[in-house]
């Protein structure tokens, strides 16, 4: 018995839930499925800006992760209609916008290319000690 535990420690522990790699893969699968569905909607004028390597763009990843988390909540609460109106529609306006995170990806990965020397245009300073929101 103790040898079994030693050889397969994960299998006999209390359900630890999905591991980090599983959660990441689930997120990636979700993004790919959604983009596939979006692409199914005709866009003859090619107005949607997107990048096949979306995962190289931090703002896009942050927005998509937030969308994914809210999507899970909406599925559990049976509020997908609200999710589309208040989350997907709102974020997709920025994600696919000509001024969004994929602004220059039709020719190159703008953010990734400049990442080494990136200087933020919107600067922040460290909060003072003891600051609270
Ligand atoms: Zn790109």
py3Dmol code that shows the C-alpha trace and the ligand (Angstrom):
import py3Dmol

protein = """\
ATOM      1  CA  UNK A   1       0.000   0.000   0.000  1.00  0.00           C
ATOM      2  CA  UNK A   2       2.680   2.471   0.948  1.00  0.00           C
ATOM      3  CA  UNK A   3       4.574   1.616  -2.231  1.00  0.00           C
ATOM      4  CA  UNK A   4       1.474   2.473  -4.276  1.00  0.00           C
ATOM      5  CA  UNK A   5       1.238   5.829  -2.561  1.00  0.00           C
ATOM      6  CA  UNK A   6       4.883   6.512  -3.263  1.00  0.00           C
ATOM      7  CA  UNK A   7       4.601   5.537  -6.925  1.00  0.00           C
ATOM      8  CA  UNK A   8       1.384   7.473  -7.603  1.00  0.00           C
ATOM      9  CA  UNK A   9       1.129  10.224  -5.013  1.00  0.00           C
ATOM     10  CA  UNK A  10      -1.316  12.392  -6.960  1.00  0.00           C
ATOM     11  CA  UNK A  11      -3.818   9.611  -7.595  1.00  0.00           C
ATOM     12  CA  UNK A  12      -4.471   8.810  -3.949  1.00  0.00           C
ATOM     13  CA  UNK A  13      -4.597  12.289  -2.458  1.00  0.00           C
ATOM     14  CA  UNK A  14      -7.853  14.113  -1.966  1.00  0.00           C
ATOM     15  CA  UNK A  15      -8.997  15.659  -5.232  1.00  0.00           C
ATOM     16  CA  UNK A  16      -6.582  18.560  -5.740  1.00  0.00           C
ATOM     17  CA  UNK A  17      -8.622  19.865  -8.685  1.00  0.00           C
ATOM     18  CA  UNK A  18      -7.111  20.605 -12.053  1.00  0.00           C
ATOM     19  CA  UNK A  19      -3.432  21.514 -12.084  1.00  0.00           C
ATOM     20  CA  UNK A  20      -2.029  24.748 -13.519  1.00  0.00           C
ATOM     21  CA  UNK A  21      -1.170  23.190 -16.885  1.00  0.00           C
ATOM     22  CA  UNK A  22      -4.736  21.857 -17.237  1.00  0.00           C
ATOM     23  CA  UNK A  23      -6.182  25.279 -16.428  1.00  0.00           C
ATOM     24  CA  UNK A  24      -3.941  26.962 -18.975  1.00  0.00           C
ATOM     25  CA  UNK A  25      -4.870  24.411 -21.632  1.00  0.00           C
ATOM     26  CA  UNK A  26      -8.560  24.878 -20.837  1.00  0.00           C
ATOM     27  CA  UNK A  27      -8.126  28.649 -21.263  1.00  0.00           C
ATOM     28  CA  UNK A  28      -6.276  28.217 -24.571  1.00  0.00           C
ATOM     29  CA  UNK A  29      -8.945  25.825 -25.862  1.00  0.00           C
ATOM     30  CA  UNK A  30     -11.632  28.311 -24.869  1.00  0.00           C
ATOM     31  CA  UNK A  31      -9.895  31.180 -26.704  1.00  0.00           C
ATOM     32  CA  UNK A  32      -9.436  29.086 -29.836  1.00  0.00           C
ATOM     33  CA  UNK A  33     -13.071  27.949 -29.794  1.00  0.00           C
ATOM     34  CA  UNK A  34     -14.307  31.505 -29.379  1.00  0.00           C
ATOM     35  CA  UNK A  35     -12.122  32.907 -32.105  1.00  0.00           C
ATOM     36  CA  UNK A  36     -13.330  30.141 -34.383  1.00  0.00           C
ATOM     37  CA  UNK A  37     -16.923  31.159 -33.663  1.00  0.00           C
ATOM     38  CA  UNK A  38     -16.162  34.846 -34.165  1.00  0.00           C
ATOM     39  CA  UNK A  39     -14.421  34.082 -37.434  1.00  0.00           C
ATOM     40  CA  UNK A  40     -17.566  32.313 -38.598  1.00  0.00           C
ATOM     41  CA  UNK A  41     -19.325  35.691 -38.651  1.00  0.00           C
ATOM     42  CA  UNK A  42     -18.817  37.310 -42.038  1.00  0.00           C
ATOM     43  CA  UNK A  43     -16.454  40.272 -42.050  1.00  0.00           C
ATOM     44  CA  UNK A  44     -16.060  41.143 -45.730  1.00  0.00           C
ATOM     45  CA  UNK A  45     -14.375  44.449 -44.958  1.00  0.00           C
ATOM     46  CA  UNK A  46     -11.802  42.716 -42.721  1.00  0.00           C
ATOM     47  CA  UNK A  47     -12.398  45.118 -39.848  1.00  0.00           C
ATOM     48  CA  UNK A  48     -11.343  42.773 -37.037  1.00  0.00           C
ATOM     49  CA  UNK A  49      -7.745  43.085 -35.926  1.00  0.00           C
ATOM     50  CA  UNK A  50      -6.402  39.847 -34.543  1.00  0.00           C
ATOM     51  CA  UNK A  51      -3.106  38.009 -34.135  1.00  0.00           C
ATOM     52  CA  UNK A  52      -2.693  34.278 -34.610  1.00  0.00           C
ATOM     53  CA  UNK A  53      -0.081  34.493 -31.842  1.00  0.00           C
ATOM     54  CA  UNK A  54      -2.445  36.315 -29.466  1.00  0.00           C
ATOM     55  CA  UNK A  55      -0.594  34.787 -26.519  1.00  0.00           C
ATOM     56  CA  UNK A  56       2.371  37.109 -27.252  1.00  0.00           C
ATOM     57  CA  UNK A  57       0.284  40.177 -26.340  1.00  0.00           C
ATOM     58  CA  UNK A  58      -0.035  40.819 -22.591  1.00  0.00           C
ATOM     59  CA  UNK A  59      -3.079  43.106 -22.798  1.00  0.00           C
ATOM     60  CA  UNK A  60      -4.941  40.605 -24.943  1.00  0.00           C
ATOM     61  CA  UNK A  61      -4.071  37.741 -22.603  1.00  0.00           C
ATOM     62  CA  UNK A  62      -5.238  39.714 -19.576  1.00  0.00           C
ATOM     63  CA  UNK A  63      -8.535  40.618 -21.243  1.00  0.00           C
ATOM     64  CA  UNK A  64      -9.094  37.088 -22.520  1.00  0.00           C
ATOM     65  CA  UNK A  65      -8.334  35.583 -19.104  1.00  0.00           C
ATOM     66  CA  UNK A  66     -10.846  37.928 -17.497  1.00  0.00           C
ATOM     67  CA  UNK A  67     -13.398  37.012 -20.172  1.00  0.00           C
ATOM     68  CA  UNK A  68     -12.770  33.323 -19.644  1.00  0.00           C
ATOM     69  CA  UNK A  69     -13.207  33.569 -15.880  1.00  0.00           C
ATOM     70  CA  UNK A  70     -16.453  35.479 -16.263  1.00  0.00           C
ATOM     71  CA  UNK A  71     -17.592  32.976 -18.883  1.00  0.00           C
ATOM     72  CA  UNK A  72     -17.175  30.138 -16.371  1.00  0.00           C
ATOM     73  CA  UNK A  73     -19.157  32.106 -13.801  1.00  0.00           C
ATOM     74  CA  UNK A  74     -21.872  32.889 -16.349  1.00  0.00           C
ATOM     75  CA  UNK A  75     -22.168  29.240 -17.348  1.00  0.00           C
ATOM     76  CA  UNK A  76     -22.567  28.230 -13.712  1.00  0.00           C
ATOM     77  CA  UNK A  77     -25.116  30.971 -13.082  1.00  0.00           C
ATOM     78  CA  UNK A  78     -26.927  30.549 -16.420  1.00  0.00           C
ATOM     79  CA  UNK A  79     -26.246  34.182 -17.330  1.00  0.00           C
ATOM     80  CA  UNK A  80     -24.484  33.743 -20.670  1.00  0.00           C
ATOM     81  CA  UNK A  81     -26.682  36.336 -22.359  1.00  0.00           C
ATOM     82  CA  UNK A  82     -25.456  38.948 -19.910  1.00  0.00           C
ATOM     83  CA  UNK A  83     -21.891  37.749 -20.388  1.00  0.00           C
ATOM     84  CA  UNK A  84     -22.125  38.384 -24.125  1.00  0.00           C
ATOM     85  CA  UNK A  85     -23.625  41.843 -23.692  1.00  0.00           C
ATOM     86  CA  UNK A  86     -21.586  43.103 -20.757  1.00  0.00           C
ATOM     87  CA  UNK A  87     -18.307  41.214 -21.148  1.00  0.00           C
ATOM     88  CA  UNK A  88     -17.677  39.794 -24.622  1.00  0.00           C
ATOM     89  CA  UNK A  89     -19.193  42.641 -26.611  1.00  0.00           C
ATOM     90  CA  UNK A  90     -17.387  45.232 -24.494  1.00  0.00           C
ATOM     91  CA  UNK A  91     -13.949  43.572 -24.595  1.00  0.00           C
ATOM     92  CA  UNK A  92     -14.163  42.493 -28.219  1.00  0.00           C
ATOM     93  CA  UNK A  93     -14.610  46.133 -29.254  1.00  0.00           C
ATOM     94  CA  UNK A  94     -11.135  46.798 -27.865  1.00  0.00           C
ATOM     95  CA  UNK A  95      -9.541  43.451 -28.705  1.00  0.00           C
ATOM     96  CA  UNK A  96     -10.389  43.629 -32.414  1.00  0.00           C
ATOM     97  CA  UNK A  97     -10.097  47.399 -32.713  1.00  0.00           C
ATOM     98  CA  UNK A  98      -7.647  49.099 -35.122  1.00  0.00           C
ATOM     99  CA  UNK A  99      -6.196  50.754 -32.000  1.00  0.00           C
ATOM    100  CA  UNK A 100      -6.336  47.628 -29.813  1.00  0.00           C
ATOM    101  CA  UNK A 101      -3.580  45.227 -28.752  1.00  0.00           C
ATOM    102  CA  UNK A 102      -3.321  43.760 -32.265  1.00  0.00           C
ATOM    103  CA  UNK A 103      -3.040  47.161 -33.897  1.00  0.00           C
ATOM    104  CA  UNK A 104       0.062  46.373 -35.922  1.00  0.00           C
ATOM    105  CA  UNK A 105      -0.035  42.586 -36.072  1.00  0.00           C
ATOM    106  CA  UNK A 106      -1.088  42.539 -39.705  1.00  0.00           C
ATOM    107  CA  UNK A 107       2.534  43.312 -40.496  1.00  0.00           C
ATOM    108  CA  UNK A 108       4.445  42.371 -37.337  1.00  0.00           C
ATOM    109  CA  UNK A 109       4.124  41.779 -33.606  1.00  0.00           C
ATOM    110  CA  UNK A 110       4.533  45.355 -32.496  1.00  0.00           C
ATOM    111  CA  UNK A 111       4.596  44.838 -28.733  1.00  0.00           C
ATOM    112  CA  UNK A 112       6.791  41.753 -28.851  1.00  0.00           C
ATOM    113  CA  UNK A 113       9.291  43.414 -31.182  1.00  0.00           C
ATOM    114  CA  UNK A 114       9.681  46.429 -28.904  1.00  0.00           C
ATOM    115  CA  UNK A 115       9.432  44.622 -25.591  1.00  0.00           C
ATOM    116  CA  UNK A 116      13.168  44.860 -24.806  1.00  0.00           C
ATOM    117  CA  UNK A 117      13.240  48.635 -25.093  1.00  0.00           C
ATOM    118  CA  UNK A 118       9.602  49.300 -24.232  1.00  0.00           C
ATOM    119  CA  UNK A 119       8.970  52.600 -22.470  1.00  0.00           C
ATOM    120  CA  UNK A 120       5.403  52.957 -21.265  1.00  0.00           C
ATOM    121  CA  UNK A 121       3.537  55.990 -22.517  1.00  0.00           C
ATOM    122  CA  UNK A 122       1.281  55.855 -19.476  1.00  0.00           C
ATOM    123  CA  UNK A 123       3.746  56.027 -16.597  1.00  0.00           C
ATOM    124  CA  UNK A 124       3.007  55.003 -13.008  1.00  0.00           C
ATOM    125  CA  UNK A 125       5.026  55.770  -9.887  1.00  0.00           C
ATOM    126  CA  UNK A 126       5.383  53.618  -6.802  1.00  0.00           C
ATOM    127  CA  UNK A 127       2.660  54.257  -4.245  1.00  0.00           C
ATOM    128  CA  UNK A 128       3.830  55.899  -0.977  1.00  0.00           C
ATOM    129  CA  UNK A 129       4.390  53.667   2.060  1.00  0.00           C
ATOM    130  CA  UNK A 130       1.144  52.943   3.870  1.00  0.00           C
ATOM    131  CA  UNK A 131      -1.049  53.882   0.892  1.00  0.00           C
ATOM    132  CA  UNK A 132      -4.423  52.131   0.742  1.00  0.00           C
ATOM    133  CA  UNK A 133      -7.160  52.250  -1.869  1.00  0.00           C
TER     134      UNK A 133
END
"""
ligand_1 = """\
1
ZN
Zn 0.856 39.837 -32.835
"""
view = py3Dmol.view(width=600, height=400)
view.addModel(protein, "pdb")
view.setStyle({"model": 0}, {"cartoon": {"style": "trace"}})
view.addModel(ligand_1, "xyz")
view.setStyle({"model": 1}, {"stick": {}})
view.zoomTo()
view.show()
